[in-house]
Amino acid sequence: MAFPQPRDHRIALDTAAALTRRYRETAGPGAQRAQLFPNDVFDAILKQPGCHGIRVYFGRSENGTMELVLVGVDSDGNDMTAGVMDDRGFPCPPVCTGTGPLGA
């Protein structure tokens, strides 16, 4: 079995907007809606020898805020835990524009 399985991961804007809207409606006032990661984070993970993708884990910091943990994945679907990992996304809010159908 090849990893990752071939699949079209693209979604339409209206689908993406509905997903994020439902989250915002249940997350509560002031809840983190997203995290921003600059392209160098993805580049560093994906440029590792044998890396075929990125897995994103949900996590929680010691002070209770949501974190996303990014780790490379090899051709067998295994986490590349000896390689580059990241969890320092910029939280939204406050690092967000607040405009557009995904985060308004």
N, C-alpha and C positions, 0 to 999 in steps of 0.2 A: 504494500500500500504506500503510495507516494504521499508525502506531506509537504505542504498542506494540500488538502483535497481541492481540485479545481472548483471555483465557485465565484460567481459575480457578487461582490460585496457592496456594490454601489446601491444607493437608495435615492429615491426622489426627494426633493426638498420638502414636499408636503408630508411625506412619511417621517423624515427627520424632525420636522417642526412638531408633528404630533407626538413623537417620542419625548422630545425635550419639554414640551408643554405639559404632558402628563406628569413628568418628574417634578417640574416646578410647582405644579398644583398640589402635590403631596409632600414636598420637601420641607415646607415651612418657611417663614420669613427669615431672610438672611442666610439661608442654607447655601452651601457651596454648590454651584451649578456646573462648573467645568474646571479644567486645569489646562493651562497653556504650556506646551513644551516647544522650545525652539528646534529648528531642524537639525542642529548639531547633535542633539540628544539621540534622535532617530538614526542619524548618520553613524554615530559612534557605535551604536548597538548593531546596526545592519552590516557594517563593514567588517565585523568580526568573522574570521574564517569559519565556514560551516554554518553561518547564521542564515536561516530561511524565513524568519518572521519575528514578530514581536508579540509577546503575551503581556496582557495588562491585568494585574491583580488589584483588587480593591483592598485598601488597608486603612488603618486608623492610627493617627499619631498619639503620643502619650497625653496630649492635651485634648484629645477627642475629635480633632478635625479629620476629615476624609483625606486620604492620600491614594495616589495611583502608583503602583510599582511596575516598572517596565523592565522586561528581561528578554534577551534573545532566545530563540527556539531553534534547535537543530533539525536536521532532515527527518529525524524519527519523532519529532514533536516534544523532545525533552528540553526543559529549561536549561539554559547555559549559565548556571549560577556561578561558575568560576570566571565569567567574563564581566562585561560592562552591564551594570544595572542602574536605574535612575528612579528617584521618587521626589524630585524637587521641582514639580510643576508649579507654575504661578497660579494661585487660586483665583477663581472668579465667583463672587466678588473678592477683592476689589479690582483685579486685573481683567477687566472686560469692558466692552463699550456699552453694553446694555441695549444695543440696537440689533435689528435683524430678527428674522423669524425663529432662530434657534435659541436665542437667549433673552429675548425681550420680555 
